[in-house]
Amino acid sequence: MTEHDATIDFSRDVLQKSSVLPVLVDFWAPWCAPCRMLAPAIEAVARRFEGRVELVKVNTEEHPDSARQYGVQGIPNVKLFVQGRVVDEFTGVLPEQDIAAWLEKALPSPYADDVLHAAELLQEGKSARALELLEEVLLHEPGNQDAGVMLMKLKLFSDPAEAERLAGMFEGNSELFDLCGAVRTLAGVLGRSEPDVPDGTLREIYIAAVNHLRNQEFDQALDMFIAVLKEDRFYDDDGSRKNCIAMFRFLGEEHPVTLRHRRAFDRSF
């Protein structure tokens, strides 16, 4: 459904409405040629997303106060309102497919509460229930990034191959590139069998490090990988160094385990 200027009450039709359903506001003016170019595309996208968003077209000549309040400096300007506030926007003319892609990314997931509940379950140690809930979310919304990343981290230690598959799905996002790379590295070492580890005096220590990693005993795993690294930087194709860096990225640079081992790692080669 599209609301047009003659019937618009900004407080009612945008701010209040957006607490129930996201509202896409197209700020335009009759004299604006780019606005007329954008109109068919934005209206087509609104039809495609019917039930998930409502389009409201606001003539800046008739509603200058609303345009000024929300910082409209150039038109066409499209803003997405959720819960009474702007969560994303763009200015200028975009093709229909680009608008649809932007809107798909900007719209809040209908499964946001489920993902939040899964995070709470993890904090309570209920990982099995959290895993079920996350898998259910991804069944309905395969591109849900928050659910995918959480599931990827969970699966790393029980099903490395599945964690690696999920990493491949999300590593195209620049913000997740390092994390997904870390998961792929760790999944690779966790998915190997012991005979695949090279022979030599460091073999037992290296295997023990991998087993500690598999049990999520990160302190012990890092201690042993660093011990191997000090003796032979290139054992298992530089595996100890790669695994340490992957663990630091997986845990986060400010994680207590990372902070405890980072200096020893930096001094080991």
PAZAPA-4460 file (N, C-alpha, C; in steps of 0.05 Angstrom, whole numbers, plus 32768, in hexadecimal, padded with zeros to 4 digits):
% residues 269
    n_x    n_y    n_z   ca_x   ca_y   ca_z    c_x    c_y    c_z   seq   type   mol
   8011   7FE8   8000   8000   8000   8000   8011   8019   8000     1      M     A
   8009   802D   7FF1   8018   8046   7FEF   8006   805D   7FF8     2      T     A
   8010   806D   800B   8002   8085   8014   800D   809D   8004     3      E     A
   7FFB   80AE   7FFA   8003   80C5   7FEB   7FFF   80DF   7FFB     4      H     A
   800A   80F4   7FF0   800C   810D   7FFF   7FF3   8119   800A     5      D     A
   7FDD   8116   7FFA   7FC4   8123   8003   7FBA   8119   801D     6      A     A
   7FC1   8100   8024   7FB5   80F4   803C   7FCA   80F2   8052     7      T     A
   7FE2   80FC   804E   7FF8   80F7   8061   7FF6   8107   807A     8      I     A
   7FF8   80F8   8090   7FFE   8104   80AB   8018   80F6   80B3     9      D     A
   802E   8105   80B3   8048   80F9   80B6   804A   80EA   80D0    10      F     A
   8040   80F5   80E6   8041   80E8   8100   8032   80CE   8100    11      S     A
   801A   80CE   80F4   8009   80B6   80F4   8013   80A2   80DF    12      R     A
   8018   80AB   80C7   801C   8099   80B0   8039   8090   80AD    13      D     A
   804C   809D   80BB   8068   8095   80BA   8071   808C   80D5    14      V     A
   8071   809F   80E8   807D   8098   8102   806E   8083   8111    15      L     A
   8054   8087   8114   8044   8073   8122   8042   8059   8113    16      Q     A
   803D   805B   80F9   803A   8043   80E8   8053   8032   80E9    17      K     A
   806B   803F   80EA   8084   8030   80E9   8089   801F   8102    18      S     A
   8079   8023   8117   807C   8012   812E   806E   7FF7   812A    19      S     A
   805E   7FF6   8115   8050   7FDD   810E   805C   7FD0   80F5    20      V     A
   8062   7FE1   80E1   806D   7FD8   80C7   8081   7FEC   80BD    21      L     A
   8098   7FE4   80B4   80AB   7FF8   80A9   809F   8009   8094    22      P     A
   80A6   8022   8094   809B   8036   8081   80B1   8041   8070    23      V     A
   80AE   803F   8055   80C1   804A   8042   80B6   8065   8039    24      L     A
   80C5   807A   803F   80BC   8095   8038   80CB   80A0   8021    25      V     A
   80BD   80A7   800C   80C8   80B3   7FF4   80C3   80D1   7FF5    26      D     A
   80D8   80E1   7FFC   80D6   80FE   7FFB   80DA   8107   7FDF    27      F     A
   80C7   8116   7FD3   80C8   811E   7FB8   80BB   8139   7FB4    28      W     A
   80BC   8144   7F9C   80AE   815D   7F95   80A5   815C   7F78    29      A     A
   808F   8169   7F71   8085   8167   7F56   8098   8172   7F41    30      P     A
   80A9   8185   7F48   80BB   8192   7F35   80D5   8181   7F30    31      W     A
   80D8   816B   7F40   80F1   815C   7F40   80F0   8145   7F2B    32      C     A
   80FF   8149   7F16   8100   8134   7F01   810A   8119   7F0B    33      A     A
   8121   8118   7F1A   812A   80FF   7F25   8115   80F1   7F36    34      P     A
   8105   8101   7F44   80F0   80F5   7F55   80DC   80E6   7F44    35      C     A
   80D5   80F2   7F2D   80C2   80E4   7F1B   80CF   80CB   7F0F    36      R     A
   80E9   80CC   7F0B   80F7   80B4   7F01   80F7   809D   7F15    37      M     A
   80FA   80A5   7F2F   80FC   8091   7F44   80E1   8085   7F4A    38      L     A
   80CC   8094   7F47   80B1   808C   7F50   80A9   8070   7F47    39      A     A
   80AA   8069   7F2D   80A1   804E   7F25   80B1   8038   7F33    40      P     A
   80CB   803C   7F36   80DC   8027   7F42   80D6   8024   7F5F    41      A     A
   80D3   803A   7F6E   80CE   8038   7F8B   80B3   802C   7F90    42      I     A
   809F   8032   7F7F   8084   8027   7F82   8084   800A   7F7B    43      E     A
   8093   8002   7F67   8095   7FE5   7F60   80A1   7FD5   7F77    44      A     A
   80B6   7FE0   7F83   80C3   7FD3   7F99   80B0   7FD0   7FB1    45      V     A
   80A1   7FE5   7FB6   808D   7FE5   7FCC   8079   7FCE   7FC8    46      A     A
   8071   7FCA   7FAF   805E   7FB4   7FA9   806B   7F99   7FAD    47      R     A
   8085   7F97   7FA6   8093   7F7E   7FAA   8096   7F77   7FC8    48      R     A
   8098   7F8C   7FD8   809B   7F88   7FF5   8081   7F8C   8005    49      F     A
   806B   7F89   7FF7   8051   7F8E   8004   804E   7F7B   801D    50      E     A
   8046   7F86   8032   8043   7F77   804B   805C   7F7A   805D    51      G     A
   8072   7F82   8051   808B   7F86   8061   8091   7FA4   8064    52      R     A
   8086   7FB5   8053   808C   7FD1   8054   8075   7FE0   8047    53      V     A
   8071   7FF9   8050   805D   800A   8044   806B   8023   8039    54      E     A
   8064   802B   8021   8070   8042   8014   805E   805B   8019    55      L     A
   806B   8070   8022   805E   808A   8026   806D   809F   8016    56      V     A
   805F   80AC   8004   806B   80C1   7FF3   8066   80DC   7FFF    57      K     A
   807B   80EB   8005   8078   8105   8013   8083   811B   8001    58      V     A
   8070   812C   7FF9   8077   8143   7FE8   8085   8158   7FFA    59      N     A
   809E   815E   7FF5   80AC   8171   8006   80A1   818D   8005    60      T     A
   8093   8194   7FEF   8086   81AE   7FED   806F   81B0   8000    61      E     A
   8061   819A   8005   804A   819A   8016   8051   8194   8033    62      E     A
   8068   8186   8037   8070   817F   8052   808D   8187   8057    63      H     A
   8093   81A1   8055   80AE   81AB   8058   80B9   81A6   8075    64      P     A
   80A8   81A7   8089   80B1   81A3   80A4   80BC   8186   80A8    65      D     A
   80AE   8173   809D   80B7   8157   809F   80D1   8153   8090    66      S     A
   80D3   815F   8079   80EB   815C   8069   8103   8169   8078    67      A     A
   80FE   8180   8084   8113   818E   8093   811B   817E   80AC    68      R     A
   8107   8174   80BA   810C   8165   80D3   811E   814C   80CE    69      Q     A
   811A   813F   80B7   8129   8127   80B2   8140   812B   809E    70      Y     A
   8149   8144   809C   8162   814A   808E   8161   8144   8070    71      G     A
   814A   8148   8064   8149   8145   8047   8155   815D   8039    72      V     A
   816C   8159   802C   817A   816F   801F   8179   816D   8001    73      Q     A
   8176   8155   7FF7   8174   8150   7FDA   815E   813C   7FD5    74      G     A
   8150   813E   7FBF   813B   812B   7FB8   813F   8120   7F9C    75      I     A
   8135   8108   7F98   8126   80F7   7FAA   8137   80EC   7FC1    76      P     A
   812B   80EB   7FD8   8138   80E0   7FF0   8125   80CB   7FFB    77      N     A
   812F   80B3   7FFE   811F   809D   8008   812A   8094   8023    78      V     A
   8118   8093   8037   8120   808C   8052   810F   8075   805C    79      K     A
   811B   8062   806A   810C   804B   8075   8109   8051   8093    80      L     A
   80F0   8052   809C   80EA   8057   80B8   80E2   803C   80C6    81      F     A
   80EE   8037   80DD   80E7   8020   80ED   80E5   8029   810A    82      V     A
   80CF   8023   8117   80CB   802B   8132   80CF   804A   8136    83      Q     A
   80C6   8059   8122   80C6   8076   8125   80E0   8083   811F    84      G     A
   80F4   8074   8115   810E   8081   810F   8118   8077   80F4    85      R     A
   812A   8087   80E8   8136   8080   80CE   814C   806C   80D3    86      V     A
   814A   8055   80C5   815F   8040   80C8   8171   803F   80B0    87      V     A
   8168   804A   8099   8179   804A   8081   816C   805D   806C    88      D     A
   817B   8065   8058   8171   8077   8044   8183   8078   802C    89      E     A
   8179   8083   8016   8189   8089   7FFF   817E   80A2   7FF1    90      F     A
   818F   80AF   7FE2   8187   80C7   7FD3   818E   80C3   7FB6    91      T     A
   817C   80CC   7FA4   8180   80CA   7F88   8170   80B4   7F7C    92      G     A
   8175   80AE   7F62   8166   809A   7F53   8176   8080   7F52    93      V     A
   8169   806B   7F5A   8174   8050   7F58   8162   803E   7F48    94      L     A
   816D   802A   7F39   815B   8017   7F2B   814C   8006   7F3F    95      P     A
   8137   7FFA   7F36   8125   7FEA   7F47   8134   7FD4   7F56    96      E     A
   8146   7FC6   7F48   8154   7FAF   7F55   8166   7FB9   7F6B    97      Q     A
   8173   7FD0   7F67   8184   7FDB   7F7C   8174   7FE4   7F94    98      D     A
   815D   7FEF   7F8F   814C   7FF7   7FA6   8143   7FDF   7FB5    99      I     A
   813B   7FCA   7FA7   8132   7FB2   7FB4   8148   7FA5   7FC5   100      A     A
   8161   7FA5   7FBA   8177   7F9A   7FC9   817D   7FAB   7FE2   101      A     A
   817C   7FC5   7FDF   8181   7FD7   7FF6   816B   7FD2   800B   102      W     A
   8152   7FD0   8002   813C   7FCD   8016   813E   7FB2   8024   103      L     A
   8144   7F9D   8015   8147   7F83   8021   815B   7F83   8038   104      E     A
   8171   7F91   8033   8186   7F93   8047   817E   7FA5   805F   105      K     A
   8170   7FBA   8059   8169   7FCE   806D   8152   7FC6   807F   106      A     A
   8140   7FB6   8074   8129   7FAE   8084   8131   7F9C   809C   107      L     A
   8125   7FA1   80B3   812B   7F8F   80C9   8120   7F73   80C4   108      P     A
   812E   7F5F   80CD   8125   7F44   80C9   810D   7F3D   80DA   109      S     A
   80F9   7F2F   80CF   80E2   7F27   80DF   80EA   7F12   80F4   110      P     A
   8103   7F08   80F2   810D   7EF4   8105   8121   7EFF   8119   111      Y     A
   8122   7F1A   811B   8135   7F27   812D   8132   7F1E   814A   112      A     A
   8119   7F1B   8152   8114   7F12   816E   811E   7EF5   8172   113      D     A
   811B   7EE4   815E   8124   7EC9   8160   8143   7EC8   8163   114      D     A
   8151   7ED9   8153   816E   7ED9   8154   8177   7EE3   8170   115      V     A
   8169   7EF8   817A   8170   7F02   8194   816C   7EED   81A9   116      L     A
   8156   7EDD   81A7   8150   7EC8   81BA   8166   7EB2   81B8   117      H     A
   816F   7EAC   81A0   8185   7E99   819D   819E   7EA2   81AB   118      A     A
   81A4   7EBC   81A9   81BC   7EC6   81B7   81B9   7EC4   81D5   119      A     A
   81A1   7EC8   81DF   819C   7EC5   81FC   819F   7EA8   8204   120      E     A
   8195   7E96   81F4   8198   7E79   81FA   81B5   7E71   81FB   121      L     A
   81C5   7E7C   81E9   81E2   7E76   81E9   81EF   7E7F   8203   122      L     A
   81E7   7E97   820C   81F2   7EA2   8225   81EA   7E90   823D   123      Q     A
   81D3   7E83   823B   81CA   7E71   8250   81D5   7E55   824D   124      E     A
   81E5   7E51   8239   81F1   7E37   8235   81DF   7E23   8227   125      G     A
   81C9   7E2C   821B   81B6   7E1B   820E   81BC   7E1B   81F0   126      K     A
   81D3   7E11   81E9   81DC   7E12   81CD   81CC   7E01   81BA   127      S     A
   81C2   7DEB   81C3   81B2   7DD9   81B2   8198   7DE7   81A9   128      A     A
   818B   7DF4   81BC   8172   7E02   81B5   8178   7E1A   81A4   129      R     A
   818E   7E28   81A9   8195   7E3F   8199   819B   7E36   817C   130      A     A
   81A8   7E20   8179   81AF   7E15   815F   8195   7E0F   814F   131      L     A
   8182   7E02   815C   8169   7DFC   814F   815B   7E16   8146   132      E     A
   815B   7E2A   8157   814D   7E43   8151   815A   7E51   8139   133      L     A
   8175   7E52   8139   8184   7E5F   8124   8180   7E50   8109   134      L     A
   817F   7E36   810A   817B   7E27   80F1   815F   7E2C   80E6   135      E     A
   814C   7E2F   80F8   8130   7E35   80F0   812F   7E51   80E3   136      E     A
   813D   7E64   80EF   813D   7E7F   80E3   8149   7E7E   80C7   137      V     A
   815F   7E71   80C3   816C   7E6F   80A9   815B   7E60   8095   138      L     A
   814B   7E4E   809E   8139   7E3F   808D   8125   7E52   8080   139      L     A
   811B   7E65   808F   8108   7E79   8085   8115   7E91   8078   140      H     A
   812D   7E98   8082   813B   7EB0   8078   8159   7EA9   8074   141      E     A
   8160   7E9C   805E   817B   7E92   805A   8191   7EA7   805C   142      P     A
   8189   7EC0   8056   819D   7ED5   8056   81A0   7EE4   8070   143      G     A
   8193   7EDA   8085   8195   7EE8   809F   81B1   7EE7   80AA   144      N     A
   81BF   7EFD   80A8   81DB   7EFE   80AF   81E1   7EF8   80CC   145      Q     A
   81D1   7F04   80DE   81D6   7F00   80FB   81D2   7EE3   8102   146      D     A
   81BD   7ED7   80F8   81B9   7EBA   80FE   81CF   7EA9   80F1   147      A     A
   81D6   7EB0   80D9   81EB   7EA0   80CB   8206   7EA1   80D9   148      G     A
   820E   7EB9   80E2   8227   7EBB   80F0   8227   7EAC   810B   149      V     A
   8211   7EAF   8119   820F   7EA1   8133   820F   7E83   812F   150      M     A
   8201   7E79   811A   8201   7E5C   8115   821C   7E53   810B   151      L     A
   822A   7E63   80FB   8244   7E5C   80F2   8258   7E58   8109   152      M     A
   8256   7E6A   811D   8268   7E67   8134   8261   7E4E   8144   153      K     A
   8247   7E49   8147   823E   7E31   8155   8247   7E17   8147   154      L     A
   8244   7E16   812D   8249   7DFE   811E   8267   7DF8   811B   155      K     A
   8278   7E0C   811F   8294   7E08   811A   829F   7DF0   8129   156      L     A
   8296   7DEB   8141   82A2   7DD6   8152   8293   7DBB   8150   157      F     A
   827B   7DBC   8146   826C   7DA3   8144   826A   7D9A   8127   158      S     A
   826B   7DAC   8114   8268   7DA6   80F8   8278   7DBA   80E7   159      D     A
   8293   7DB6   80E7   82A5   7DCA   80D9   829E   7DCE   80BC   160      P     A
   8295   7DB9   80AE   828E   7DBC   8092   8276   7DCF   808E   161      A     A
   8263   7DCD   80A0   824B   7DDF   809E   8253   7DFB   80A5   162      E     A
   8265   7DFE   80B9   826F   7E19   80C0   827D   7E26   80A9   163      A     A
   828D   7E16   809B   829C   7E20   8083   8288   7E28   806D   164      E     A
   8273   7E19   806A   825F   7E20   8055   8252   7E3A   805C   165      R     A
   824B   7E3E   8075   823E   7E57   807E   8252   7E6E   807B   166      L     A
   826B   7E6A   8080   827F   7E7F   807D   8280   7E88   805F   167      A     A
   827E   7E74   804E   827E   7E7B   8031   8266   7E8C   8029   168      G     A
   8250   7E89   8037   8237   7E99   8031   823A   7EB6   8039   169      M     A
   8249   7EBB   804F   8249   7ED6   805A   8263   7EE5   8057   170      F     A
   8278   7ED8   804C   8292   7EE6   804B   8292   7EFC   8036   171      E     A
   827E   7EFE   8025   827C   7F14   8012   8277   7F2E   801F   172      G     A
   826D   7F2E   8038   8269   7F46   8048   8284   7F4E   8053   173      N     A
   828D   7F66   804C   82A8   7F6F   8054   82AB   7F70   8072   174      S     A
   8295   7F75   8081   8297   7F76   809E   829B   7F5A   80AA   175      E     A
   8294   7F45   809B   8297   7F2A   80A5   82AE   7F1B   8099   176      L     A
   82BD   7F28   8087   82D2   7F1A   8078   82E6   7F0C   808A   177      F     A
   82F0   7F1B   809E   8305   7F0F   80B0   82F9   7EF8   80C0   178      D     A
   82E1   7EFC   80CB   82D5   7EE6   80DB   82D0   7ECE   80CA   179      L     A
   82C5   7ED1   80B2   82C0   7EBA   80A1   82DA   7EAC   8099   180      C     A
   82EF   7EBC   8094   8308   7EB0   808D   8313   7EA0   80A4   181      G     A
   8310   7EAA   80BD   8319   7E9C   80D5   830A   7E82   80D8   182      A     A
   82EF   7E82   80D3   82DF   7E6A   80D6   82E8   7E55   80C1   183      V     A
   82EE   7E5E   80A9   82F7   7E4C   8094   8311   7E3F   809B   184      R     A
   8324   7E4F   80A7   833E   7E44   80AF   833A   7E30   80C5   185      T     A
   832B   7E37   80DA   8327   7E24   80F0   8317   7E0C   80E8   186      L     A
   8303   7E0F   80D7   82F4   7DF8   80CD   8306   7DE5   80BE   187      A     A
   8319   7DF0   80B0   832C   7DDF   80A0   833C   7DCE   80B2   188      G     A
   8347   7DD9   80C8   8358   7DC9   80DA   8347   7DB6   80EB   189      V     A
   832F   7DBF   80F3   831D   7DAD   8103   8312   7D96   80F3   190      L     A
   830F   7D9A   80D9   8304   7D85   80C8   8318   7D70   80BF   191      G     A
   8331   7D74   80C6   8346   7D61   80BE   8348   7D49   80D2   192      R     A
   8351   7D33   80C7   8356   7D1C   80D9   8374   7D1D   80E2   193      S     A
   837A   7D10   80F8   8395   7D12   8103   83AB   7D08   80F0   194      E     A
   83A6   7CF3   80E0   83BC   7CEB   80CE   83C4   7D00   80B9   195      P     A
   83B2   7D14   80B5   83B8   7D29   80A2   83CD   7D3C   80AC   196      D     A
   83D2   7D3C   80C7   83E5   7D4E   80D3   8402   7D44   80CC   197      V     A
   8414   7D56   80C4   842F   7D4D   80BC   843E   7D3F   80D3   198      P     A
   844F   7D2D   80CB   8460   7D20   80DF   8475   7D33   80EA   199      D     A
   8481   7D2C   8100   8496   7D3C   810C   8493   7D3E   812A   200      G     A
   84A7   7D4B   8136   84A7   7D4C   8154   8491   7D5E   815F   201      T     A
   8485   7D6E   814E   8470   7D81   8158   8454   7D76   8153   202      L     A
   8452   7D5E   8147   8438   7D53   8140   8425   7D50   8157   203      R     A
   842F   7D45   816D   841D   7D40   8184   8413   7D5A   8190   204      E     A
   8425   7D6E   8192   841D   7D88   819D   8408   7D95   818B   205      I     A
   840C   7D93   8171   83FA   7DA0   815E   83DF   7D92   8160   206      Y     A
   83DE   7D77   8161   83C5   7D69   8163   83B7   7D70   817D   207      I     A
   83C6   7D72   8193   83BA   7D7A   81AC   83AE   7D96   81AA   208      A     A
   83BB   7DA8   819D   83B1   7DC3   8199   8396   7DC3   818A   209      A     A
   8395   7DB3   8175   837C   7DB0   8166   8366   7DA4   8177   210      V     A
   836C   7D91   8187   8358   7D85   8199   834E   7D99   81AD   211      N     A
   8360   7DA9   81B8   8357   7DBE   81CB   8344   7DD2   81BC   212      H     A
   834C   7DD8   81A4   833B   7DEA   8194   831F   7DDD   8190   213      L     A
   831F   7DC4   8189   8305   7DB6   8184   82F4   7DB7   819D   214      R     A
   8300   7DB6   81B4   82F1   7DB7   81CE   82EC   7DD4   81D7   215      N     A
   82F3   7DE7   81C6   82F0   7E04   81CD   8301   7E0C   81E5   216      Q     A
   8317   7DFE   81E9   832A   7E05   81FE   833F   7E17   81F2   217      E     A
   8338   7E30   81ED   8348   7E42   81DD   8362   7E49   81EA   218      F     A
   8363   7E4D   8204   837D   7E53   8211   8391   7E3D   820C   219      D     A
   8389   7E24   8211   839B   7E0E   820D   83A3   7E0B   81F0   220      Q     A
   8390   7E0E   81DD   8396   7E0C   81C1   83AA   7E21   81B8   221      A     A
   83A7   7E39   81C1   83B9   7E4E   81BA   83D5   7E49   81C6   222      L     A
   83D6   7E40   81DF   83F0   7E3A   81EB   83FF   7E26   81DA   223      D     A
   83F2   7E12   81D1   83FF   7DFC   81C2   8406   7E05   81A5   224      M     A
   83F4   7E13   8198   83FA   7E1D   817D   8413   7E30   817F   225      F     A
   8414   7E41   8193   842A   7E53   8196   8444   7E44   819B   226      I     A
   8442   7E2F   81AB   8459   7E1E   81B0   8464   7E12   8196   227      A     A
   8452   7E08   8185   845A   7DFD   816B   8467   7E13   815A   228      V     A
   845A   7E2B   815B   8463   7E41   814A   8480   7E49   8152   229      L     A
   8486   7E48   816B   84A1   7E50   8175   84B6   7E3C   816A   230      K     A
   84AE   7E23   8167   84C1   7E0F   815F   84C4   7E0E   8140   231      E     A
   84AD   7E11   8133   84AE   7E0D   8115   8497   7E1E   8109   232      D     A
   849D   7E35   8100   8489   7E47   80F4   847A   7E3A   80DD   233      R     A
   8487   7E28   80CF   847B   7E1E   80B6   846F   7E02   80B9   234      F     A
   846E   7DF8   80D2   8461   7DDE   80D6   8444   7DDF   80CD   235      Y     A
   843C   7DCA   80BE   8420   7DC9   80B3   841A   7DE1   80A3   236      D     A
   842C   7DE9   8091   8428   7E00   807F   8420   7E19   808F   237      D     A
   8430   7E1F   80A4   842B   7E37   80B4   8411   7E35   80C3   238      D     A
   8408   7E1C   80C8   83EE   7E18   80D4   83EA   7E25   80EF   239      G     A
   83FE   7E24   8101   83FB   7E2F   811C   83F5   7E4D   811B   240      S     A
   8405   7E5B   810A   8400   7E78   8108   83E4   7E7E   80FD   241      R     A
   83DC   7E70   80E8   83C2   7E75   80DC   83AC   7E6F   80F0   242      K     A
   83AF   7E59   80FF   839A   7E51   8113   8398   7E65   812A   243      N     A
   83AF   7E70   8133   83AF   7E84   8148   83A0   7E9D   813E   244      C     A
   83A7   7EA7   8127   839A   7EBF   811C   837D   7EBA   8119   245      I     A
   8375   7EA2   810F   8359   7E9C   810B   834A   7E9C   8126   246      A     A
   8356   7E91   813B   834A   7E91   8155   8346   7EAE   8160   247      M     A
   835B   7EBE   815C   8359   7EDA   8165   8341   7EE8   8157   248      F     A
   833E   7EE3   813D   8329   7EF0   812E   830E   7EE4   8135   249      R     A
   830D   7ECA   813A   82F4   7EBD   8142   82EA   7EC8   815D   250      F     A
   82FC   7ECA   8170   82F5   7ED3   818B   82F2   7EF1   818C   251      L     A
   8301   7F00   817C   8301   7F1D   817D   831A   7F28   818B   252      G     A
   8324   7F3E   8181   833D   7F49   818B   833C   7F51   81A8   253      E     A
   8324   7F57   81B3   8321   7F5F   81CF   8319   7F48   81E1   254      E     A
   8317   7F30   81D6   8310   7F1A   81E7   8326   7F14   81FB   255      H     A
   8320   7F0D   8214   8335   7F08   8228   834A   7EF3   821F   256      P     A
   8341   7EDE   8211   8354   7ECA   8207   8367   7ED6   81F3   257      V     A
   835D   7EE5   81E1   836E   7EF3   81CD   8383   7F04   81DB   258      T     A
   8379   7F14   81EE   838B   7F27   81FC   83A1   7F18   820C   259      L     A
   839A   7F00   8217   83AE   7EF1   8226   83C4   7EE5   8215   260      R     A
   83BE   7EE0   81FB   83D1   7ED1   81EB   83DD   7EE2   81D4   261      H     A
   83D3   7EF9   81CF   83DC   7F09   81B8   83FA   7F10   81BA   262      R     A
   8403   7F18   81D1   841F   7F20   81D4   8432   7F08   81CF   263      R     A
   842B   7EF1   81DB   843C   7ED9   81D8   843C   7ED1   81BA   264      A     A
   8425   7ED3   81AE   8424   7ECC   8191   8436   7EDF   8181   265      F     A
   8434   7EF9   8186   8444   7F0C   8176   8462   7F08   817A   266      D     A
   846A   7EFD   8191   8486   7EF9   8196   8490   7EDE   818D   267      R     A
   847E   7ECD   8182   8486   7EB2   817C   8493   7EAE   8161   268      S     A
   8494   7EC2   8151   84A1   7EBF   8136   84AC   7ED9   812D   269      F     A
***
